């Protein structure tokens, strides 16, 4: 069955890949493990370029390195959104006596990833580019495109929840099995899926350059 996989890059990273031994993730190998009988014709990996962080000068270099590794996966395309800077006011939770309790802080919000995923999933579905759509994300904002593809186009959709379950914490139901339409299915990602789907410590880029796994990854 012709399958396209749509990956919410930051949702996957923060849900399952922040720990050492999980960051150098081979998305292609992961999907082969989760979907062994599917013919994957495209990976749409949606993310955004990180902004410079003076506290971690090599942050952007590591992301670029990882993107080069991802681009070595056949049929994988990277679609980039952006980070929007904004200032917000909030109350300090640990303000000391006499300290101003409210402060203005600068935050950065990722913009465009959910829109990119929804647009690509719908466009590819209406243009008959897949027979099965796979979404790796638990972002509730993507419920509508899942329902359209499943109910209106009558195509199967598999939602892979990348937020690993932790003992003692409530399950995130943003895109859980219960609200999904009848033509959709659900896979809960496990830590072993991530740990068993890592790139080799050294590999070649799409252009043949040697890429080495960053220390601590």
N, C-alpha and C positions, 0 to 999 in steps of 0.2 A: 504494500500500500504506500503510495507516494505521501511522504510526510515532511512537513516543515516544522522546525522547532524554533520557537520564539523565546529568547532568554532575556529576562530582566537582570542585567549584570549586577547592579548594586544590591538588589533584593536577594540574589543568590549569594553574593559575597557576605553580606551582613547576616543572612540567615544560616549559612553553613560553612563558610570558608575563612573565617577570621583566624582560626586557631592554627598554630604551626603544624605543618604536614598536610594542610588542606588548601593553601593559597594557589599552588601551581596547578590548578585544575585543568584537565583536558576535557573540555565540554563534549567533544566528539566521543571519547571513550565513555564518559558518563552516560550519554544517551544510548550508546550501544549496549551498555549494561542494563539500562532501564527499559529499552525498547528493542530487544534483540531481533524481532521479526519484521521491523519496519524498514522501508527504503527511504532513508532521509535524503531529500533532494536539496535542502537548504537549511542553514542555521542563520537566523537573524538575531545577532547579539546586540542588544540595545544598552547603551551606557552613556557616560559623559566624561570628558577629560577633566581630571582633577586640577584644582587650582594650586598654585604654588603655596607651600606651607614653610615658613622660615624655621619651624621646629623640626622639620624633616625635609632637608634640601633634596633628597634623592627620591621623594615620593613620586613625582611625575615620571622620572626615569624608569622606576619599577613598573609603573602602569604601562608605559610605552613598550617596555620589554615584554610584558605579559600579552599585550595586544598583538605584538609580532608573533608570539607563540600561538595565539589563537588563530591568526591568519594563515598558519600552516595547516589548519584543519580544512580538508576539502569542503567546498560549498559553504564556507562560513563568511558572512558579511557583517561588518561592524557598522552600526548606525549610532551616531553620536548626538546627544542632546547638549545641554549646557548647564552650568551652575549660575544661579542668580543671587547676587549679593543684596542683602536687605538689612535694615536696622530695626530692631524690635526692643520694646521695653518689657522688663520683667522684674519680679521680686526675688531678691536673694534669699535662698532657703537657709543660709548659715550666716546671716548678717549679725555682726557683733553690736553690742550696746553703743549707741551714738553713731553708728554707721548708716549712711543713706540706704534704705532697704530696697529702693527701686533703681535700676541701672538700665542704660541703653547699651545693647550689645550688637555686634555685627554677626549675622548668620549667613550661611550659604545653602541654598535650596536647589536640589537637582530638578531641572525642568526638561520636559520633552520625552522622557523615556516611555511613560505610559501612553502618550499620544502616538509616538512612533510605533509601538507594539500594536496598538489598536488599529492604526491606519494600515500597517503592513498586513496584519492578519485578515482584515476585511478585504483589502484590495486583492491579496493573493487568493482568498476564497472565492470572490466574485469572478476572478479571472481563471478559475479552475486550475490553479497551480499546485494544489494539494488535494489529497483525499482524506487526510487526517492532520489536524493541527495539534501541536503540543506546546503548551505554555508553561515555562518555568518561572513562576511568580506566585505570590499570595496577595498581590495588590488588589484590594476590593474594587478599585477604579476600573479594572479590566473585566468585571463581571458582564457588562453590556456586550462587548464584542464576543465573549464566549457564548452568550445566549443567542446572539444573532447567527453566528456560524453554526451552532448546534441546532437551533430551532428553525431559522429561516432558510439556511442553506442545506439543512439536513446532513451536515457533515460531522463526524465524530471529533470531539475535542478531549484531550487529556490534559488535566491541570496537574503539574508537579509542584507540590508545596515545598519550597526550599528552606523553610524555617524549621530547624531541627527541634524536636520536642525535648523539653528539659523537665526532669522530675520535679514535681512541686509547683510547676507553673501552668497556668491555664493555656489551653491550645488556642492559637490565633485562628479565628474563623473567618478571616477576610475572604478567602476563597476555599472554604472547606467543603467536604462532600455534600452536606445537607442542602445548601441552596443551589447546587449545580443542576442544570436542566437534564432531562432523561438521556439525551444523546451524548452526555459528557461523562468522563471517568476521572478518577483521582488517584494520584500516587503520592505517598508521603516519603520524602527524601530521608535517608538515614546517613549517619556519619560514615558508615562503612562504604556506602556508595561513593562518597567524596574521596575518602582515603585510598580507595582502590582504583581511582580514576585520575591519578596524577600524571603529568608529563614526565618523561625521563629527566634526570638532573641536568643533562646536556642534550640538546636537540638542535635541529637545523630549521632556520626560518624558511619562509616560502621562497626567498631569494638564495638560500643556501648558506647564510651566515650562521655561525655557531651561537646559540643562545644558552646561557647557564642560569639555572634556578637561583634566585637571590638568597642570600643567607637568611635563615630563620623562616623560610617559606616551607 
